[in-house]
Amino acid sequence: MLLVERCGVFTLFCAVATRWFLFRPGRWFRGRLILPQMFQIGTRSAPVVMVVGAFIGMVLAVEMYAPFLAIGQETRLGGIIGISVIKQIGPVLAAVMLAGRVGGAVSAELGTMRVTEQIDALRCMGVDPIAYLVVPRVFACVVMIPILTIFSDLLGIIGGYLVTVRGYGVSSQAYWDFAGQFIVPYDVLTGLLKTLVFGLAIGLISCYKGFHCASGARGVGRAATDAFVASFLAIIVMNFFLAKLLNDAYIWVVGPGGPSALG
């Protein structure tokens, strides 16, 4: 299949899913369809996301302490770690972890259903497989990834605190004071808005790859791998454009030199 044709098929797939999501919520917005997906995507992903967030904050503290100490600004590490985690690292890492853990699983699950003709069986019974299988999974991704990001952000800041304050002896009050000065509500909103877009992309790409996988076990495995790679690339590319758009919007509304220390 040519690249242009693939883009067309994916666009049509997204359009059908959007139509079901917006205009026929009664067909998919059911607890028995949504709650299991929210548990699998959100609850079961929380531990690994929290652990990664904590160690990222600790690594940032270890790497940045010496340069900041050299210029006498080690007390500002709380602000630097907080803003870095909340605006960029937390949302991106949470999305990448979700793409790796959930995206591949969703693609493999739907791909297996396609190979074993369960999707065709749903059509024969008069059930639209996109409404029944795709929309609940995409909805769960969009809803749960901001919650996972909040946990990742909190653990990242706490991890940085443990290394900076407990490890290097920086003042605890200074750590939290500068964190409060550097971080404004718009920074938190920026990170959460990014995760909504990331979750939508992960859900749609993973479901699309599962729905259009090749036959056999090799096709299912290929679909799971392609889902993660495509989701990862989409996250990285969209993060750049979203960062540019949201920073420009902040400057347009507040003006340059606003209260956000880094952006």
N, C-alpha and C positions, 0 to 999 in steps of 0.2 A: 504494500500500500504506500503510495506516494505521501510525502510530508504534507502537501497541501490537502490531500484527501483526508489524511488523519486529523488535521486541524479542523476540517469541516465536520467530520464525524464527531469529534470531541465537542465542538461548539453545539451541534445538534443535541448531543447527549446532555450537555449542561442546560440547554434551553428547555428540554423536556423535564428535567429535574426541577428547574426553577418554576415551571408552570404548575407542577404538582405541589411544590412548596407554597406558592403564593395563592393559588386559586382553588386547590382541593385539599385543604389541611385535614378535613374529616377522614380522608382515606389513609392517612399515615400517622397523624398525631394521636397515637394510642399508647398507653402505658406498656402494653406487652411488646410493642415494637421498639419503643424509645428507651425504656429503662434498662433493659439488658445491654444495649449498646453504650449507654452512658456509664454503666458499671464497667464494661470491658475497656472502653476507651479512656475513661477518666479515673475511676477509683483504682483500677489495677495498674495504671500508669503512674499514679502519684508517688509511690516510694522511690522509683528510679529517678523521676524528675527532681524530687526533693534532694536526693543524694547528690545528683549532678550539680544542682544549684548551689548546695552548700560548699562543695569542693571547688567550684569555680570562684566563689567569693574568697575562699582561702588562698587559692592560687594567685588571684589578683593582689591580695594583700602581701603575699610573699614576694611577688615580682616587683611591686611598686614601692615597697617600703624603703629600700636602699636609695633609689633615685630621689624620693621625696625627703628622706633624711639628709641627703647631701645638700639640699637647698633649704633645709630648715622648715619644711612644710609637711612633716609627717602627721601632724594633727588633722590635716585636711583629707586624709585617706578615707574617712567615713563618707565624705561627700563624693569623692571620685568613684569609690567602689559602688555606692548606692546608685548614682546616676548611670554608670556603665551597665550595671546589672538590670536596672529597671527599663532603660530605654532600648538597649540593644541585646546584650548577652542573654538575659533571661528569656525574652520572647523567642529569640532565634533558637536557643538551645532546647527550649520546651517544644517548639515546633519540630525540630530535627528529631528529637527523641520520640515524639508522637508519630512522625513519618516512619521511623525505623521500627518501632514496636507495633504500631497499629496499622499503618499503611500497608505494610507487607502482609499482615494477617488478614486484613479486609480483602485485599486482592486475591490472596490464596483461597479464602473462603468462597468468594463469589466466582473465582475461576473454577474451583472444584464443582460448584453448582452448575456452571455452564457446561463443563466437560461431561458431567453425569446427567445432563439434560433436565435438571430440576428447574432451571429458569424457563425452559420451553414448557414444562409441565404447568408452571404458574400461568403462563399465557393461555394454555388450553383450558384452565379453570376460570378464565375471565379475570385474572388478577394481573394488574400491570406490575411487572417486576421492578421498574424504577421507583414507583410509589411505595412498594412493599419492602424492597431491599435497599435501595440507594438513599432515598430521602431521609429515613431515620438515622442512617449511619453518618450522613453529611451533617445533619442537625446536631447529632451528638458530638461530632468533632468541633463544630463551631461553638457549642455551648460549653464544652468541658475544657478546651485548651486555655481560655482566659483564667479559669480557676486554677489549672495546673501552673500557669505562669505566675500567678500570685504566690503560690507556695514556693515556686522556684526562686522568685525575687526575695521573699522573706528569708529563706534559708541561705541565699547568697549573701545578703547583708549580715545575717547572724554569723555565717562562716567567716566573713571578713572581720567582724568584730572580735571573734575568738582569737584570730591570729594577730590582729593589730593591737588589741588591748591586752588580752591575756598572754599573748606570746611575746610581743615587743614592748609592752609597757606604756603604750600611748594612753593618754587620759580618756577614760570612758565618756566623760561629759563632752570633751572636744569631739570625739568620734560622732556622737549622736547630734551634737549641735551643728556640725558642718553637714552631716547628712540631711538634717532638716532645712538648712539654708540652701543647699544645692538642688534639692528635689522639690519641684512644685507640682500641683495637681495635673498640669498639662503633660508632664513627663510620664506620670502613671497612665494617663489616658492614652498617650502615644503608644506605649508598650501594649496596652490591652487592645487598642484598635488594630495594631499589626497582627495580633494573634487571631482576631476574628477572620481576617483575610487569609492568614496561613491555614487556619482550620478548614475554611471553605475549600482552599486549593488542595489540601491533603485529602479531604473526603471525596471530592469530585475526581481527582486523578486516580486515587486508589480504586474507587468503584468502577471507573471507566476501564482501567487496565484489567480488572477482574472480569468485566462483562465482555471484553474483546480479546481474551487470551486465546492462544492456540490450543489445539487438542493435546491430551496426554499430560503426564506428570511433568514433562519438560516444559510444556507451555504454561502450566500453572506456576512453576518455579520461575520461569522467565518473567511472567506478569508481576510476581511479587517483587523481584529485583528491579524491574523497570519502574514500578510504582514508587519505590523508595528513591531511586535516582532522579526521576522526574520531579517528585515532590521536593527533594533537597534543592535541586536547581531552581525550582519555582520560588522556594523560600528565600534563597540567597538573592535572586534577581529582584523579587518584589520588595525585599527589605531595603534595598538601595533606593528604589523609586518612592516607597512609602516614607523613608527617612527624609528624603529631599522634599517631598510634598508636605509632610507634616511640619518640618522645620520652617519651610517658606510660609506656611499658613500661620505659624506662631509669630514669625517676624511681621507678617502683614497685619495681624490683629493687635499684637502687643507692641511691636516695634523692636528694633535692634537694641541689645543691651538690656533685655528683660531680666526677670529674677532668676531664670534658669541658668545655672553657672556654665553649662556646657552646650547650650543650644537653644 
